[in-house]
């Protein structure tokens, strides 16, 4: 499948209308997987109430905002990748956060020009303008069939009635205890009596429930204008932030064409900038095609994957940013010709060194904590959504009286060219802090289409998201089932630091020895990482499959339509 020269097409929505799956059938029911059982249950509830995948996406997104505050929230944002079954259209809903108008390139530097990391990670100054509330309204209005209030109802119940504290949440509360304790509103919700909550005790969020009800009644204006917006701005500014009323009022959801790669029976549809995921995936997949990676021995395939990632992450650092503010050479970066140049530089006998590649600043002379869910409904509509507030609990600052725990997505900007952020990623002026800019992201919601399979893939994991999705794509092409895709051990390279990080079991002892002999630096991650969610539609045998990553506490659900159920 992967042996011929790759051809990449950036397809418009009009062209998509003429493209159909080889099997024009519809799924025998619906399937979804998310990072929390309550969020999965919310999606099932809405689908069984007659909603489509887009209504379910609203329900799951809002529920995750309540029960998984470590990874996403109404004070954050994300990307919702959509496939519309009736037209074949594919679109990315960009609800990424946006820098406030007072943001400057040196906002997180001291008087000596040195970056002060905590300024962009903790507290109100770290928060960009949230996009998730606007995105949920947009999804319901433009693509759903149920009222917004119906899709938000499960999340409202969870916020008002409470949900039990689970082990992963308790561990992350302990990890971010000091930062949360500095925010009285956050401490009241998550740190009762000034300490960690008891296991299985209920966390109730009445202010968040009120906010969701307001959004259901008033739509976008209930969050971004008026009295509620004033409460947000006053609370942020009182805590040292720089939001203004006009920052909220001007925020708009963007609809963007996904990055689409077509080669040898594979169609890969993934997130476009301000996500870097689709560009990196397209470049890497073409290099792997040209080097015939899938037909090679396992250690050679891994060598080629690592080398392709090395260049792709370097190019990410050099060129990518907010498409509304930065001119990016996307056509060049995702071209077959450029992939051929990269492939020609790879030596299967010897690893390259990242220091030997032209650095990002030279190329651009001017320029895990998150969540994911996957859905296919009975009509064939699809959603892959990756949402975030960046680090665990975002900025750890909750605006008093709002229930909104703010993101710290400003850390995803390049605070200074060449200086790494919390995930070790470097950047250039292309991703510099600036008013109204959306920070570059690694979130990579993805669709994989072959002649007989459709996969909806994605995961949280910071800078490692793209490599996890890449490995999921390769597993899909190998014919793996959903559980195998989400369970397989992982490895990662991101240009800098120049090391291959890996989970236990990702390499055999013989592979480790061989890769090190070729010059790669291998470093054990010391733990498992990521929280992958996959839904598969096997069109040839008319079967649905879904799985949640065993590393997390999420769940998957498959429901067959009555006519498809066995007697």
N, C-alpha and C positions, 0 to 999 in steps of 0.2 A: 504493500500500500504506500510505503513512504519512499520509494526509490527514485521517482522521477523528479525533475526540477519543479520546485514549488512555485505556484503562481498565487499572488495575493491580490484580492479584490476588496476595495473599500466600497461596499455596495450601498446604494441609496435605498430609502424606503420604497420608492417606486419599483426598483428592480426586484426587491424581495417579493413583491406581490406575484411575480411570475415564477417563483421558485417553490417547488413542492417536494415533500418527502417522497422517497421511492414508494413507501407504503402510505397511501392516502387515507388510511383508516384512522379512526379516533381511538384513544386509549380505552381500555375496558372499565375504567373507573378513575380514581384520583390517587395520588401519592404525594407525600411530603415528609420532610425531615427538618428538624430544627434543634437548636442547642438546649432546649428546656422542655420537659414534658408538658408543662402548662401552656407553653406557646404552641406546641404541636396540637394540643387539644383545642386551643382557640381556633387554629386553622381548620381542623376537622369540623368543629361546630359551624363555622361559616360556610364551608363547602356543603355540608349536609343541610344547611338552611337555604340552599339554592344559590349561593354566591359562586363566583368564578375564582380563578387563581389570583386575580388582582384584588378582589375583596379579601381573600384569605391572606394575601401578602400584607394588607393593612392590619388585619387582626393579629398576625404573627409578629409583625414589627412592633406594634403597640404592646403586645403581651411581653415580648422580650425586654422592652423598655422598663417594664415593671419588675419582672422576676429575675432578670439578668443585668443588673445595673453596672456590673463590672465591664460589660462589653459594648453596650449600646444604650440609647435612651432618647427621650424627647429633647434633651439638651445636646444632641449630637446630629449625625447625618449618615449618609451612605449612598450606595448605588443599587438601583433596582433594574436588573436586566430582564426585559419582557419579550415574549414571543406571542403574537396574536394569531391564533389558529385560523380565523376566518380569512385573513388577508395574507398571512405569511410574513407580515411585517415584524421586524426586530428593532427594538429601541432601548436605549439606556436612559432611565430617569436619574438625573444627577441631582441628588439632594445633599451634596457635599457642603460642609460648613464654609463660611466666607469670612475673611479678615475684616475687622471693623475699619471704618474710614480713617481713624487716627493711627493706624498701624504704620510703622516705618521699618526700613531695612535694618536699622540698628536697635530695634525695640528691645531685644534680649541681650544686648551687649552693655558692658560697663563703660565708664569714661575712658578706660585704656583700650577699648575695642575688643575686649575679651568676652566670649559668650558666657552668660550665667545660666546654666541649664535649668535650674528650678523655676526661673521666671516664666518659662514656656511650658512648664509641666504641672505646677501646683498653683491653685488660687485663680482669682477672677481674671487676672491679666493674661492667663494662658488660654482663655476661651475665645473661640471664633463664633460667629453668628450661626445658630443651629439651623439645619435644613430639614430635619426629619418631620416636624409638624407640617410644613408646607408640602413635603413629598407625599405624606399620607392623604392629605386633602386632594392633591393632584391625582393620585392613583385612583381614589374612589370616584372622583368627578369624571375623569377622562376614560377610565377603563373598567371600573367596577359596575355591578348591576344592583347592588344593595345600597341603602342609605349609609352614609358614613357612620351614623350613630349605631347602626346594627353591627358593623364591623369592629367598632371600638368597644362594644359592650363587654366582651370577655376581659379585656384589659382593665376596664373601669371596675369590674367586679374584683379582679385580683388586687388592684390598688386599694380599694375601699375595705374589702373583707380580709385581706392579708394573704400571704403565702409563707410556707415554712422555710426556715433557714436550713440550707443543705450544706454538705461538707465543703464543696468548692467555694461557695460564697463565704463561708466562715473563714476559710484559709485566706482569701483575698482581703477580707475585712481586717484580718490580723496584719497582713502585709502593708495595707494602706492606712493603718490605724491612726498614726500621727497626723497625716494630712487631713483625714476626715474629721479628726477631733478639733481641728482649727476652724471648722465651719459649724457653727451652732445648729443650723438647720439640718445639715447632713448628720450630725451627731445624734440629734433627737430621733431621727429615723433609723439609723443603722447601728448606733452605739448606745443602747438604753442604759441609763444610770451610769454613763461614762465608761462602760466596758463593752466587751464583745457580747452579742446576744447568745442565749442558750441554744444549742442545737434543736431544731424542729420548732422553736418558738416562732410566732407569726410576726412578719414585718408588714405593717400597714402604712399606707401612703395617702392619706385623705387629700392633701393638697394636690398631689398628682392626679388623683381621681377627679377632683374639681376641674383641673386643667383639661383633662381629656373630655369631660362633659362640655366644657366651654368650646373646645375645638369641634365637637360634634354639633353643637348648636350654631356656632358662628363661623365655622370654617377657618380659613387662613387668618382672617382679621382678628379672630379671637386670641391669637398668639402674637401676631406681628404688629398690631396697632392698638391704640386705645389704652384703657386703664391697666390691662395685664402687661402690655409691653412696657408701660411706664414703670410698673413694679419691677420688671426684669432689669431695666436699665438703671434704675435707682439702686437696686441691690448690687449690681455689678460694679457700679462706680463707687459705691460706699466701701467696697472691698478692694479698691485699687485698680479696677478694670477700666477700659476705655470705650465701652459701648456708647452709642448715641441712638436716639429714637429713630433717626433716619436710616441707621444701619439695619434695623429690623424691618422698617417699612419697605426698603428697596429690595429685600431678599426675594429672589425668584428661583423656582425650580427650572432647571435646564433639561431639555430633551436633546440627546446627542446620538449620532450614528455610532453603533458599536464598531470595534475593530473586527473585521471578518477575514478569515484566511480560508482559502479553498485549495486543496491539493490532493490528488489521487484518491478520490472518494471520501475525503474528509472535509467537513465544513466546521470551522471553529469560530464561534461568535463570543466575543469577550468585551470587557470594559474598555472604554476609550478615555483619553485624558479629560479631566484631571486624574484619572487612574492610569498608572503605568502598566497595569496587568496585561492588557490586550497587546500592546506594542511589544513587550518583552516576550510573551508567549508566541506571538507570530514570528518574531525574529528567531527564537530558539527552535521552534518547530521546523522552520525552513532549513536551518543549519543541520538539524538531526536528519531531515529528509535527504539532503545533499550528501551527507556522510554515511547514509544507510545504517543509522544507529540501531534501529529496531531489529535488524537482522544479524547484529554482531553479538559476540559473547557478552555476558552481563558486565564484566569489568570494563570492557571497551565501551559499552553503551554508557556506563556511568562516567567514564572519562570524558566522553563527548558531551554529555549533559552538563557536566561541571564547566567545561571550557566554553560552551555556548552561553551559559549563565554568566560567566565572567565578563564577556564582552557586552552582553545585553544589560547587565546592571551598571556597567561603566557608562553605556549610552544613556541609560535612565538618568543617571546622575548629571550627565552633561547637558541633556537637551529638554527633558520633559518638565512640564509645569501646567499652569492654568491655560487652556486653549483660548480663553477670552482675553488674555493679556500677553501671551508669548507665542511667537512664530516658531513652530517645531517642524523639523524635517521628517514628518511621519512617513511620507511616501518613500524616502530614501531608507529610513530605518527598517521599514517593513518590506523592502524590495527583495526579489530573488537575487538580483545582482550583488547587493550588499551582503546577503547571506552567503553567497559564493565566495566573496572576499574573506569573510570570517572563517568559513570552512577550510579555505586554502591555508590559513595560518595555524590550524590545529595539527599538532604532531601527536600521534597515538603512542609514541615512545617516551614523550617528555612533556610534563606540565609546563604551561607558560607561567610567568610571574605577572601579577597585576601591575607591579611597578614598571614593567616593560611596555604596558599599553599607554598610549597617549592619555594623560590625565584629563578628567572632566573640565577643569578650568582652562586647559589649553584648547580643547575642542570648542567650548562655549566661551568665546572671547569676551562677550558682554558681561550668558545664561545660567503582648498578644491578648492583645486584648481588643476584641472586636467580636462580631457574631455573624452567623450566616444561616440562611435557610434556603431550601429548594422545594419547588412545587410544580406538579403537573396536574391539571384538572381533566375531567372526563371529555372535554371538548378538544384537548390538545394545547390549550393555553399553558404557557410556562413562565415561571419567575425564578430567577437566581438573584438573591439579594444579600449583599454584604454590608453590614452596618457597623458604626463605630462611635465611640467617644474617645478613642485613642488608648491611653494607659488605663489600668484598672480604676474604675470609678472616675475616669476623666480627670478633671482638675481637682476633684474631691471637694469642690465648692458647690453648695446648694444655695440658690437664691432664696432668701427668707420669704415665706408665704406663697411660694410658687410650686414647690415640689420638684423643681427642675435642677437636676444635677448636671453641671456644665461640663462640656468637653474640654480637653486640652490639645485640640488639633493644631494649634499654632506651632506645636513642636514638630509637626510634619513639614513645616517650611524649613528652608536652609537658613538658620540664624546667622550664618556667616559662611561664605564659600569655602568648602573643604573641611568644615568642622562637622563631625558626625552628630546626628540626633540621638534620641533614646534607643533607636534600633540599630545604631551604627551606620546609618546611611548618610552619605555625603551628597552635596549638591552644589549647584552654581547659581548665578543670578536668575536662571530660568525658573527656579523655585524659591526666589527670595521673598521675604515678608514684604507685603505691600497692601495698600488699601483696596478692599474689594476683591482681592485675589482668593482663589481656592487652593489650598495646599495640595501638593502632589500626594497621591495615595498608592498603596500596594493592593488595595481591595480588588479582587479579580473574579466576580461572578461570571460564570462561563457556561455556554451550551456547546456540546459536542454532538455532531450529527454525522452518522455514517449511513451506508445503504440500508442497514437493518436495525440501527440503534439510535436512540436519542438519550443523552445524559445531561443532567442539570447539576452543576458542580460548584463548590465553593467552600471556603474555610476562613476563620480568623487566623491571626498569627503574625501581625506586623510585617516586617520585611520578608518573612519566610512564606507569606501567603502565595506569592507567584510560583515559587518552586513546588509547594505542596499541590497547587492546582495543576502545574505541569506534570508532576508524577501521576496525578489522577487522570489526566488526559491520556498519558501513555498506557496506564493500566486499562483504561476504557478501550483503547485500540488493541490491547492484548486480549480483549474478550473477558475481562474480569467482571464478576458480579458486584453489586453495590457494596456489600459488606467487605469484600476484598479491597475495593478502591479506597474506602475510608479507613481501613485498618492497617494498610501496608506501611512498613517503616520508612522513614524520610531522611533525606540529606539535603544540604543547602550550601550554595555559594553565592555571595552578593558583591563580588569584586573587591571590596574592602570591608572588613579585614580579609587578607588573602589566606583564607582557611576554609576547609570544608567541614561544616558542622553536621553531625549525624545523630540520629536516635539509636538506642540499643537495637541491634539486629539489622540495621540498614546495610551493613557490609559483613560478608563472611571474613574470617581471619585471613584467608588467602587473598581476598579482594583488598583488605586493608594493607597487607604487605605489598601487594603489587602496585596499588595507587601511591603508596609512600615511596616505593622504588622509582616510580616515574616522576617524583618531585612534588607531589601534593602534600600539603600540611593538613592532617586530619585532627579534628578536635571533637571529642564526644560532647554532645549537648548535655549529658548527665541526666536527662529526663526525656519523657515523651512531650511532644508539643503539637499544637493545632487542635482543631475540632471540626473535622470535615463532615459535610453533609451531601449525600448523593441520592438522586432519583434517576432511575433508568426506565425507559420505555423500549422494550424489545419489540419492534414493529413486525418483525418476521413471524414471531410466534404469539404476538398479541398479549404480552405479559408486562406487568409493572413490577418494579423492584425498588426498594428504598432502604437506606441505612443511615444511622447516626454513628459518629465516631465513638468507639469504645473508650477513648481517652476522656470523654466528657460524660455528662449526665443526660444528654439529649435523647430524643426518641424519634422514630420514624413510624409512619402509618401508611398502609395501603388499603383502600376501600374499593371493592368492585361494585359496578352498577348492577342493579337487580338482574338484568338480562344476562349479565356475564357471570353470575354466581353459579356454582355447581349445585346440582340438586342435593 
